[in-house]
């Protein structure tokens, strides 16, 4: 190899820097063989053959030289069939040294980590992202694949692994690679979607699964018009952005690792440890260093041990809460306490969330004792559960209790939220004080420890940022993209109580509303951020969305990267395991007070109840009540 060609340090690929130039390594493979025995011969893909093919053996050895250099530079990758195909195509147009550095750029810059590793996690993740994009851009094709139970990744994985080098004509490959080297891996998704769109009608008209599978396999070889393909790809998926793809990659990578039962940190998913060590570290600005300090190297070394301890503590806290429900309320004994780590469980989360609705009569819990004086009154004691029959009047309702029907003051009861659950005394902190200790005293500290793991420390202020500040920013960022629409729904829900019979708001909107509600009530009482965090967790338990809120927070990548170190739990795929653990809690019915830790003024608490009774008595004497109404 020639030593006169030095890639520019300011070029488009960070891999092509002089500091990373392994001249000694590459020179080792250019030396002549000392042995006088029969020389070895290789084909264009780096495989050893018995005899020479052609007059000059040197060109046939070029792929092997590039692949051997790559295997030395990236020992975790070794040899992968995909790298052989790509290197062979590059060598048709480039010198071996240029081809080697182009391969480095592809591995390090253009494709995600672990694309060519033994686990193939990177390319497997991209197959799941592609499947998600097909649902979004090609719904008819998605329905067809589901009906015939066809696993698309069996066909398209090789397309991505070789960047189309093994499946399309060389003329089309050059056009695709022009875009690939300029725009990155986004082109792989756009081109694949374009191919599928061009053959969508033919696929839909196929008679059976075998015909569909064969048609899908033959699609790349039938693409001969580059302008037609690229035009269709841009029309269909031209709006697709790198941020959208990266968000889906992170989510599906986490699902993939959780599905395999692994708990890995961010560094464990990257098989480029040598390259990472050789890359120049980006220096932090002075302001960033002052505000957020420097990385804690000791914490980085012990992150796996710390993460295991955090998961164990959280798991123990969840089991204690679950055992409390099963001991206090026997109807909870059948609840499965083993977390579901399957991929399907994440798909069912949102389906279960939106499918819930009130399937029985509305019920209310008595806040005070109400003594029965007349036959048309309904007497009850504090904490009795009353079935509401009529709410036509805002002051006096009609209800049933123990077979008796009558009217009662509306302000003497609190309507229960039973949209997707059945009320349980075990989860009511007004009835069972033990649940308060378990949630606010055991579960909340375990969750807070998770949110504090890897939180960047502002050395200027001398202390760690609180997780509540991160939650506030993440919740606001998730709704700011369509704030006007979100604000309108929040106002309508509050004014007309649209969410009393079903879940109208999305988990993101519900999180935003809960954060704002906690801030309003707790700021008036000058409550600390620890109290706010515990109250927000209680709201999430009441709404049975605590696990979905964690997904919302961890999916807000810019906010997570701003507030957390790279080795933190929330920036690792391990957060999916936490989500699965928290999902167990949505099987229990909580009725926790958001303001339990706030100081209560007893006189103001009783005043509206007295006023309500006075209004009720006036109406009772002026009008006749239709109990059967």
C-alpha positions as CSV (number, residue, x, y, z in Angstrom):
1,X,0.0,0.0,0.0
2,X,1.1,3.5,-0.7
3,X,2.0,5.7,2.2
4,X,1.6,9.0,0.3
5,X,-2.2,9.2,0.7
6,X,-3.2,10.7,4.0
7,X,-7.0,11.2,4.6
8,X,-8.0,14.7,5.8
9,X,-8.7,15.1,9.5
10,X,-11.5,17.4,8.7
11,X,-13.2,15.2,6.2
12,X,-16.7,13.8,6.3
13,X,-15.8,10.7,8.3
14,X,-14.2,10.8,11.7
15,X,-12.6,7.4,11.1
16,X,-10.3,8.9,8.4
17,X,-7.8,10.6,10.7
18,X,-4.0,10.4,10.7
19,X,-3.9,9.5,14.3
20,X,-5.7,6.3,13.5
21,X,-3.5,5.2,10.6
22,X,-2.2,1.7,11.3
23,X,0.6,1.8,8.8
24,X,2.5,-0.9,10.6
25,X,-0.5,-3.1,10.6
26,X,-1.2,-2.7,6.9
27,X,2.4,-2.9,5.9
28,X,2.6,-6.3,7.6
29,X,0.1,-7.7,5.2
30,X,1.9,-6.3,2.1
31,X,5.2,-8.1,2.8
32,X,6.1,-10.9,0.6
33,X,5.8,-14.4,1.9
34,X,9.1,-15.7,3.2
35,X,8.1,-19.3,2.5
36,X,9.0,-20.8,-0.9
37,X,6.1,-23.2,-0.7
38,X,3.0,-23.1,-3.0
39,X,1.4,-19.6,-2.6
40,X,-2.2,-19.2,-1.4
41,X,-4.8,-17.9,-3.7
42,X,-8.1,-16.1,-2.9
43,X,-11.2,-15.3,-4.8
44,X,-12.8,-11.8,-5.0
45,X,-14.6,-12.3,-1.7
46,X,-11.5,-13.3,0.3
47,X,-12.1,-17.1,0.3
48,X,-9.1,-19.4,-0.3
49,X,-9.1,-21.3,-3.7
50,X,-7.0,-24.2,-4.9
51,X,-5.5,-22.5,-8.0
52,X,-4.9,-19.1,-9.4
53,X,-7.7,-17.4,-11.4
54,X,-5.9,-15.1,-13.9
55,X,-2.4,-14.2,-14.7
56,X,-1.8,-11.7,-11.8
57,X,-2.5,-13.1,-8.3
58,X,-2.1,-9.7,-6.6
59,X,-5.7,-8.2,-7.3
60,X,-7.3,-11.4,-6.1
61,X,-5.6,-11.0,-2.7
62,X,-6.8,-7.4,-2.2
63,X,-10.1,-8.3,-0.5
64,X,-8.3,-10.7,1.8
65,X,-5.8,-8.0,2.8
66,X,-8.6,-5.5,3.6
67,X,-10.6,-8.1,5.5
68,X,-7.6,-9.3,7.5
69,X,-6.8,-5.7,8.4
70,X,-10.4,-5.1,9.5
71,X,-10.3,-8.2,11.6
72,X,-7.2,-7.0,13.4
73,X,-8.6,-3.5,13.9
74,X,-12.0,-4.8,15.1
75,X,-11.4,-8.1,16.9
76,X,-15.0,-8.3,18.1
77,X,-16.2,-8.3,14.5
78,X,-13.7,-10.7,13.0
79,X,-15.0,-11.8,9.6
80,X,-18.6,-11.1,8.6
81,X,-20.0,-12.0,5.2
82,X,-21.4,-8.6,4.9
83,X,-18.0,-6.9,5.1
84,X,-16.7,-9.2,2.4
85,X,-19.3,-8.2,-0.1
86,X,-19.0,-4.5,0.6
87,X,-15.2,-4.6,0.5
88,X,-15.2,-6.5,-2.8
89,X,-17.5,-3.9,-4.4
90,X,-15.4,-1.0,-3.1
91,X,-12.2,-2.6,-4.5
92,X,-13.7,-2.5,-8.0
93,X,-13.2,1.3,-7.9
94,X,-10.8,2.1,-5.1
95,X,-7.2,1.2,-4.1
96,X,-7.0,-1.2,-1.2
97,X,-6.0,1.5,1.2
98,X,-8.9,3.7,0.3
99,X,-11.2,0.7,0.4
100,X,-9.9,-0.1,3.9
101,X,-10.7,3.4,5.2
102,X,-14.0,3.5,3.5
103,X,-14.9,0.3,5.4
104,X,-13.8,1.9,8.6
105,X,-16.0,4.8,7.9
106,X,-19.0,2.5,7.2
107,X,-18.4,0.6,10.4
108,X,-17.8,3.5,12.7
109,X,-19.8,6.4,11.2
110,X,-22.4,5.3,8.7
111,X,-23.9,2.3,10.4
112,X,-24.9,1.8,14.1
113,X,-22.8,-0.2,16.5
114,X,-22.8,-4.0,16.5
115,X,-23.9,-4.1,12.8
116,X,-21.3,-6.7,11.9
117,X,-20.7,-8.2,15.3
118,X,-21.3,-11.9,16.2
119,X,-24.7,-10.9,17.8
120,X,-25.7,-8.8,14.8
121,X,-27.7,-6.6,17.3
122,X,-27.3,-3.5,15.1
123,X,-28.8,-5.0,11.9
124,X,-31.5,-6.9,13.9
125,X,-32.5,-3.6,15.4
126,X,-32.8,-2.1,12.0
127,X,-35.0,-4.9,10.8
128,X,-37.4,-4.1,13.7
129,X,-37.2,-0.4,12.8
130,X,-38.0,-1.2,9.2
131,X,-41.0,-3.3,10.3
132,X,-42.2,-0.3,12.3
133,X,-41.8,2.0,9.2
134,X,-43.8,-0.4,7.0
135,X,-46.7,-0.1,9.5
136,X,-46.5,3.7,9.1
137,X,-45.8,4.1,5.4
138,X,-47.2,0.9,3.8
139,X,-50.2,-0.2,5.9
140,X,-51.6,-2.4,3.2
141,X,-48.4,-4.4,2.9
142,X,-48.2,-4.6,6.7
143,X,-51.6,-6.2,6.8
144,X,-50.6,-8.6,4.0
145,X,-47.5,-9.7,5.9
146,X,-49.4,-10.2,9.1
147,X,-52.2,-12.2,7.4
148,X,-49.6,-14.6,5.8
149,X,-47.3,-14.6,8.9
150,X,-44.2,-13.7,6.8
151,X,-41.1,-12.6,8.6
152,X,-39.7,-9.9,6.4
153,X,-36.3,-9.8,8.1
154,X,-35.5,-13.2,6.6
155,X,-35.3,-11.4,3.3
156,X,-34.2,-7.9,4.1
157,X,-31.6,-8.5,6.7
158,X,-29.0,-9.4,4.0
159,X,-30.0,-6.2,2.1
160,X,-29.0,-4.1,5.1
161,X,-26.0,-6.2,6.1
162,X,-24.3,-5.7,2.6
163,X,-25.8,-2.2,1.9
164,X,-27.5,-3.8,-1.1
165,X,-24.1,-4.9,-2.6
166,X,-25.3,-8.5,-2.9
167,X,-28.8,-8.0,-4.3
168,X,-28.9,-5.1,-6.8
169,X,-27.2,-4.4,-10.1
170,X,-24.0,-2.5,-10.0
171,X,-25.4,0.5,-11.8
172,X,-28.2,0.9,-9.2
173,X,-25.7,0.1,-6.4
174,X,-23.5,3.1,-7.3
175,X,-26.5,5.4,-7.2
176,X,-27.6,4.1,-3.8
177,X,-24.1,4.3,-2.4
178,X,-23.7,7.9,-3.5
179,X,-26.7,8.7,-1.3
180,X,-25.5,6.2,1.4
181,X,-22.1,7.8,1.8
182,X,-23.6,11.3,1.8
183,X,-26.7,10.9,4.0
184,X,-25.9,7.8,6.0
185,X,-28.0,4.7,6.9
186,X,-31.3,6.6,6.4
187,X,-31.0,5.7,2.7
188,X,-31.2,2.0,3.5
189,X,-34.7,2.5,4.9
190,X,-35.8,4.9,2.2
191,X,-34.6,2.6,-0.6
192,X,-36.2,-0.5,0.9
193,X,-39.5,1.3,1.4
194,X,-39.3,2.5,-2.2
195,X,-38.7,-1.0,-3.5
196,X,-41.6,-2.4,-1.5
197,X,-43.9,0.4,-2.7
198,X,-43.1,-0.3,-6.4
199,X,-44.0,-4.0,-5.9
200,X,-46.9,-3.5,-3.5
201,X,-49.7,-4.2,-6.0
202,X,-48.0,-7.3,-7.2
203,X,-47.5,-8.5,-3.7
204,X,-51.2,-7.9,-2.8
205,X,-52.3,-9.8,-5.8
206,X,-50.2,-12.8,-4.9
207,X,-52.2,-16.0,-4.2
208,X,-50.3,-17.6,-1.3
209,X,-47.4,-17.1,1.1
210,X,-44.9,-18.9,-1.1
211,X,-45.6,-16.5,-4.0
212,X,-45.3,-13.5,-1.7
213,X,-42.0,-14.7,-0.2
214,X,-40.6,-15.3,-3.7
215,X,-41.7,-12.0,-5.0
216,X,-40.1,-10.2,-2.0
217,X,-36.9,-12.1,-2.5
218,X,-36.7,-11.1,-6.2
219,X,-37.5,-7.4,-5.8
220,X,-33.9,-6.1,-5.7
221,X,-32.8,-8.0,-8.8
222,X,-35.9,-6.6,-10.7
223,X,-34.9,-3.0,-10.0
224,X,-33.3,-1.6,-13.1
225,X,-34.5,2.0,-13.2
226,X,-32.6,4.1,-10.6
227,X,-34.6,7.3,-11.2
228,X,-37.9,5.5,-10.7
229,X,-36.7,3.8,-7.5
230,X,-35.2,6.9,-6.0
231,X,-38.1,9.1,-7.0
232,X,-40.6,6.7,-5.4
233,X,-38.4,6.4,-2.3
234,X,-38.3,10.2,-1.8
235,X,-42.0,10.6,-2.4
236,X,-42.9,7.9,0.1
237,X,-40.3,8.4,2.8
238,X,-38.6,11.7,2.0
239,X,-39.9,13.1,5.3
240,X,-38.1,10.4,7.3
241,X,-35.5,12.0,9.5
242,X,-32.4,10.7,11.3
243,X,-33.8,11.7,14.6
244,X,-36.9,9.5,14.0
245,X,-34.8,6.5,13.0
246,X,-32.4,6.9,15.9
247,X,-35.3,7.1,18.4
248,X,-36.8,3.9,17.0
249,X,-33.4,2.3,17.0
250,X,-32.8,3.0,20.6
251,X,-36.3,1.8,21.6
252,X,-36.1,-1.5,19.6
253,X,-32.5,-2.2,20.7
254,X,-33.7,-1.9,24.3
255,X,-36.6,-4.3,23.5
256,X,-34.3,-6.7,21.7
257,X,-31.9,-6.9,24.7
258,X,-34.7,-7.2,27.2
259,X,-36.3,-9.9,25.1
260,X,-33.0,-11.9,25.3
261,X,-33.0,-11.5,29.1
262,X,-29.9,-9.4,29.2
263,X,-29.1,-6.4,31.2
264,X,-26.4,-4.5,29.4
265,X,-25.0,-1.0,29.6
266,X,-24.5,1.3,26.6
267,X,-20.9,0.3,26.2
268,X,-21.8,-3.3,26.2
269,X,-23.8,-2.9,23.0
270,X,-20.8,-1.5,21.1
271,X,-18.3,-3.9,19.7
272,X,-15.8,-1.1,18.8
273,X,-13.9,-0.8,22.0
274,X,-10.5,-0.2,20.3
275,X,-11.9,2.5,18.0
276,X,-13.6,4.2,20.9
277,X,-10.3,4.4,22.8
278,X,-8.5,5.8,19.8
279,X,-11.0,8.5,18.9
280,X,-10.3,12.0,20.1
281,X,-12.6,12.9,23.0
282,X,-14.7,16.1,22.4
283,X,-13.7,18.7,24.9
284,X,-16.4,20.2,27.0
285,X,-16.9,23.9,27.0
286,X,-16.1,25.9,30.2
287,X,-19.7,26.6,30.9
288,X,-20.7,23.0,30.5
289,X,-18.0,21.9,32.9
290,X,-19.0,24.5,35.4
291,X,-22.7,23.6,35.3
292,X,-22.5,19.8,35.0
293,X,-19.0,18.9,36.1
294,X,-17.0,16.0,34.7
295,X,-17.7,12.3,34.4
296,X,-17.3,10.2,37.5
297,X,-14.8,7.6,36.3
298,X,-15.2,5.4,39.4
299,X,-19.0,5.4,38.9
300,X,-18.3,4.4,35.3
301,X,-16.3,1.4,36.3
302,X,-18.8,0.2,38.9
303,X,-22.0,1.0,36.8
304,X,-22.9,-2.6,36.2
305,X,-22.8,-3.5,39.9
306,X,-24.7,-0.4,40.8
307,X,-27.4,-1.1,38.2
308,X,-27.9,-4.6,39.6
309,X,-28.3,-3.2,43.1
310,X,-30.9,-0.7,41.9
311,X,-32.9,-3.3,40.0
312,X,-32.9,-5.6,43.0
313,X,-34.0,-2.8,45.4
314,X,-36.8,-1.8,43.1
315,X,-37.9,-5.4,42.6
316,X,-38.1,-6.0,46.3
317,X,-40.1,-2.8,46.8
318,X,-42.6,-3.9,44.1
319,X,-43.0,-7.3,45.7
320,X,-43.6,-5.8,49.1
321,X,-46.4,-3.7,47.6
322,X,-47.9,-6.7,45.8
323,X,-47.8,-8.9,48.9
324,X,-49.6,-6.2,50.8
325,X,-52.5,-6.2,48.2
326,X,-52.7,-10.0,48.3
327,X,-52.8,-10.2,52.1
328,X,-55.3,-7.3,52.5
329,X,-57.6,-8.0,49.6
330,X,-57.8,-11.7,48.7
331,X,-59.2,-11.0,45.2
332,X,-55.6,-9.9,44.2
333,X,-54.1,-13.3,45.0
334,X,-54.4,-14.4,41.4
335,X,-52.3,-11.6,40.1
336,X,-49.1,-12.8,38.3
337,X,-46.1,-11.2,40.0
338,X,-43.5,-12.4,37.4
339,X,-42.7,-9.6,34.9
340,X,-43.3,-10.2,31.3
341,X,-40.2,-9.4,29.3
342,X,-41.5,-10.4,25.9
343,X,-41.6,-8.1,22.9
344,X,-45.4,-8.6,22.6
345,X,-45.9,-7.2,26.1
346,X,-44.7,-3.7,25.0
347,X,-47.1,-3.8,22.0
348,X,-50.0,-4.7,24.3
349,X,-49.3,-1.8,26.7
350,X,-50.8,0.9,24.7
351,X,-53.6,-1.3,23.4
352,X,-54.6,-2.0,27.0
353,X,-54.3,1.6,27.9
354,X,-56.7,2.9,25.3
355,X,-59.1,-0.1,25.5
356,X,-60.1,0.5,29.1
357,X,-63.5,1.9,29.8
358,X,-66.1,1.9,32.6
359,X,-68.1,-1.3,32.2
360,X,-70.2,-1.0,35.3
361,X,-72.1,1.6,37.3
362,X,-70.2,4.5,38.8
363,X,-69.3,4.1,42.4
364,X,-68.3,6.5,45.1
365,X,-66.6,6.3,48.5
366,X,-68.1,8.1,51.5
367,X,-65.9,10.8,53.0
368,X,-68.0,11.3,56.2
369,X,-70.8,9.6,58.1
370,X,-74.3,10.5,57.0
371,X,-77.2,9.4,59.3
372,X,-80.5,8.5,57.7
373,X,-83.5,10.5,59.1
374,X,-86.2,10.0,56.4
375,X,-87.2,7.0,54.3
376,X,-85.9,8.7,51.1
377,X,-82.4,9.3,52.5
378,X,-79.5,6.9,52.1
379,X,-77.4,6.6,55.3
380,X,-73.8,5.5,55.2
381,X,-70.6,5.5,57.2
382,X,-67.2,6.8,56.3
383,X,-65.4,4.7,53.6
384,X,-68.6,2.9,52.5
385,X,-68.7,2.2,48.8
386,X,-71.9,3.6,47.3
387,X,-73.3,2.7,43.8
388,X,-74.4,6.0,42.2
389,X,-77.8,5.8,40.4
390,X,-78.3,9.5,39.5
391,X,-76.2,12.6,39.3
392,X,-78.7,14.9,37.8
393,X,-78.4,17.4,40.6
394,X,-75.0,18.8,41.5
395,X,-75.7,18.9,45.2
396,X,-77.8,15.8,45.8
397,X,-77.2,12.4,44.2
398,X,-79.2,9.2,44.3
399,X,-77.4,6.0,45.2
400,X,-77.7,2.4,46.5
401,X,-76.1,0.7,49.5
402,X,-76.9,-2.7,50.9
403,X,-80.1,-3.0,48.9
404,X,-81.4,0.5,50.0
405,X,-81.8,3.4,47.6
406,X,-82.0,7.1,48.6
407,X,-80.5,10.5,48.2
408,X,-77.4,11.9,49.9
409,X,-75.2,15.0,49.8
410,X,-72.9,14.9,46.8
411,X,-70.0,16.5,48.7
412,X,-70.1,13.7,51.3
413,X,-68.7,11.3,48.7
414,X,-65.7,11.0,46.3
415,X,-66.3,9.4,42.9
416,X,-64.0,6.4,42.4
417,X,-61.8,6.0,39.3
418,X,-62.7,2.5,38.0
419,X,-62.1,2.9,34.3
420,X,-59.7,0.0,34.1
421,X,-59.7,-1.4,37.6
422,X,-62.0,-2.3,40.5
423,X,-61.6,-0.4,43.7
424,X,-59.6,-2.1,46.5
425,X,-59.3,-1.0,50.1
426,X,-55.7,-2.3,50.0
427,X,-54.7,0.6,47.7
428,X,-56.7,3.4,49.4
429,X,-54.4,5.4,51.7
430,X,-57.5,6.9,53.5
431,X,-58.5,3.4,54.6
432,X,-55.2,1.4,54.8
433,X,-52.3,3.5,56.1
434,X,-49.8,0.7,55.4
435,X,-50.0,1.3,51.7
436,X,-48.7,4.8,52.2
437,X,-45.6,3.6,54.0
438,X,-45.0,1.0,51.3
439,X,-45.4,3.4,48.4
440,X,-44.0,6.7,49.7
441,X,-41.5,5.0,52.1
442,X,-40.2,2.1,50.1
443,X,-41.2,2.2,46.4
444,X,-40.6,5.9,45.8
445,X,-37.0,5.9,47.2
446,X,-36.1,2.9,45.0
447,X,-37.4,4.8,42.0
448,X,-35.7,8.0,43.0
449,X,-32.4,6.1,43.2
450,X,-32.9,4.9,39.6
451,X,-33.5,8.4,38.4
452,X,-30.5,9.8,40.3
453,X,-28.1,7.2,38.9
454,X,-25.8,9.0,36.5
455,X,-27.5,12.3,36.9
456,X,-25.0,15.0,35.9
457,X,-23.7,17.1,38.9
458,X,-23.6,20.9,38.6
459,X,-20.2,21.6,40.2
460,X,-21.1,25.3,40.1
461,X,-23.9,24.7,42.5
462,X,-22.2,22.0,44.5
463,X,-24.9,19.4,44.4
464,X,-26.7,17.0,42.1
465,X,-29.6,18.1,39.9
466,X,-32.9,16.7,41.1
467,X,-34.8,14.2,38.9
468,X,-37.9,16.4,39.2
469,X,-36.2,19.0,37.0
470,X,-35.5,16.4,34.4
471,X,-39.1,15.1,34.5
472,X,-40.5,18.6,34.1
473,X,-38.4,19.3,31.1
474,X,-39.0,15.9,29.4
475,X,-42.8,16.1,30.0
476,X,-42.9,19.6,28.5
477,X,-40.8,18.6,25.5
478,X,-43.1,15.7,24.7
479,X,-46.1,17.9,24.3
480,X,-44.6,21.1,22.9
481,X,-44.6,19.7,19.4
482,X,-48.4,20.0,19.3
483,X,-49.0,22.2,22.3
484,X,-52.2,23.9,21.1
485,X,-53.9,20.6,20.4
486,X,-52.8,19.2,23.8
487,X,-53.8,22.3,25.7
488,X,-57.3,22.2,24.1
489,X,-57.8,18.5,25.1
490,X,-56.7,19.3,28.6
491,X,-59.1,22.2,28.9
492,X,-62.0,20.1,27.5
493,X,-61.3,17.2,29.9
494,X,-61.2,19.5,32.8
495,X,-64.4,21.4,31.8
496,X,-66.6,18.6,30.6
497,X,-64.9,15.7,32.5
498,X,-64.4,13.8,29.2
499,X,-62.0,11.3,30.8
500,X,-64.3,10.1,33.5
501,X,-65.5,7.1,31.4
502,X,-62.4,6.4,29.4
503,X,-58.8,7.4,28.7
504,X,-59.0,10.4,26.4
505,X,-55.5,11.7,27.1
506,X,-52.3,10.0,25.9
507,X,-49.7,8.9,28.5
508,X,-47.6,11.9,27.4
509,X,-50.4,14.3,27.9
510,X,-51.4,12.7,31.2
511,X,-47.8,13.0,32.4
512,X,-47.7,16.7,31.5
513,X,-51.0,17.4,33.3
514,X,-49.9,15.5,36.4
515,X,-46.6,17.4,36.6
516,X,-48.5,20.7,36.3
517,X,-51.0,19.7,38.9
518,X,-48.4,18.7,41.3
519,X,-46.5,21.9,40.8
520,X,-49.6,24.0,41.4
521,X,-50.6,22.3,44.6
522,X,-47.1,21.7,46.0
523,X,-45.7,25.1,45.2
524,X,-48.4,26.8,47.2
525,X,-47.3,24.7,50.2
526,X,-43.6,25.3,49.5
527,X,-43.0,21.6,49.2
528,X,-39.6,20.2,48.3
529,X,-38.9,18.4,45.0
530,X,-38.6,15.0,46.8
531,X,-42.3,15.5,47.9
532,X,-43.3,16.4,44.3
533,X,-41.6,13.3,43.0
534,X,-43.3,11.0,45.4
535,X,-46.7,12.6,44.7
536,X,-46.2,12.2,40.9
537,X,-45.4,8.5,41.4
538,X,-48.7,8.2,43.4
539,X,-50.6,9.8,40.5
540,X,-49.0,7.3,38.1
541,X,-50.0,4.4,40.3
542,X,-53.6,5.7,40.4
543,X,-53.7,6.0,36.6
544,X,-51.9,2.7,36.1
545,X,-49.4,4.3,33.7
546,X,-46.2,4.4,35.8
547,X,-44.4,2.0,33.3
548,X,-45.6,4.0,30.3
549,X,-44.4,7.3,31.9
550,X,-40.9,5.7,32.2
551,X,-41.0,4.9,28.5
552,X,-42.0,8.4,27.7
553,X,-39.2,9.9,29.8
554,X,-36.5,7.5,28.4
555,X,-37.6,8.1,24.8
556,X,-37.0,11.8,25.1
557,X,-33.4,11.4,23.9
558,X,-32.3,15.1,23.8
559,X,-33.5,15.6,27.4
560,X,-32.0,12.3,28.7
561,X,-28.6,13.1,27.1
562,X,-28.6,16.6,28.6
563,X,-29.3,15.5,32.1
564,X,-27.6,12.0,32.4
565,X,-24.1,10.6,31.9
566,X,-23.6,8.1,29.1
567,X,-23.2,5.3,31.7
568,X,-26.4,6.1,33.5
569,X,-29.3,3.7,33.8
570,X,-31.8,5.8,31.8
571,X,-29.4,6.0,28.9
572,X,-28.8,2.3,28.8
573,X,-31.2,-0.3,27.3
574,X,-31.7,-1.5,30.9
575,X,-34.6,0.9,31.4
576,X,-36.8,-1.6,29.5
577,X,-36.3,-4.1,32.3
578,X,-37.4,-1.4,34.8
579,X,-40.5,-0.8,32.6
580,X,-41.4,-4.5,32.7
581,X,-40.9,-4.6,36.5
582,X,-43.2,-1.5,37.0
583,X,-45.9,-3.1,34.7
584,X,-46.7,-5.5,37.6
585,X,-48.0,-2.6,39.6
586,X,-50.7,-1.7,37.0
587,X,-52.5,-4.9,38.0
588,X,-53.4,-3.3,41.3
589,X,-56.0,-0.6,42.1
590,X,-54.4,2.4,43.9
591,X,-56.4,5.3,45.3
592,X,-53.6,7.4,46.7
593,X,-53.9,11.1,47.7
594,X,-51.7,13.4,45.6
595,X,-51.6,15.9,48.5
596,X,-51.0,13.4,51.3
597,X,-47.7,15.0,52.5
598,X,-49.0,18.6,52.3
599,X,-50.2,20.4,55.4
600,X,-54.0,20.4,55.7
601,X,-56.1,23.2,57.2
602,X,-58.9,21.4,59.0
603,X,-61.2,24.3,59.1
604,X,-61.1,24.9,55.4
605,X,-61.5,21.2,54.7
606,X,-64.8,21.1,56.6
607,X,-66.2,24.4,55.3
608,X,-67.3,23.3,51.8
609,X,-68.9,20.2,53.3
610,X,-71.1,22.2,55.6
611,X,-72.0,24.6,52.8
612,X,-73.0,21.6,50.6
613,X,-75.2,20.2,53.4
614,X,-77.0,23.6,53.7
615,X,-77.7,23.7,50.0
616,X,-78.9,20.2,50.1
617,X,-81.3,20.8,53.0
618,X,-82.8,23.8,51.3
619,X,-83.5,21.9,48.1
620,X,-84.8,18.9,50.1
621,X,-87.5,21.1,51.8
622,X,-88.4,23.0,48.6
623,X,-88.6,20.1,46.1
624,X,-89.8,16.5,46.1
625,X,-87.1,14.0,45.1
626,X,-87.7,11.3,42.5
627,X,-85.6,8.5,44.0
628,X,-86.2,6.2,41.0
629,X,-84.9,8.9,38.5
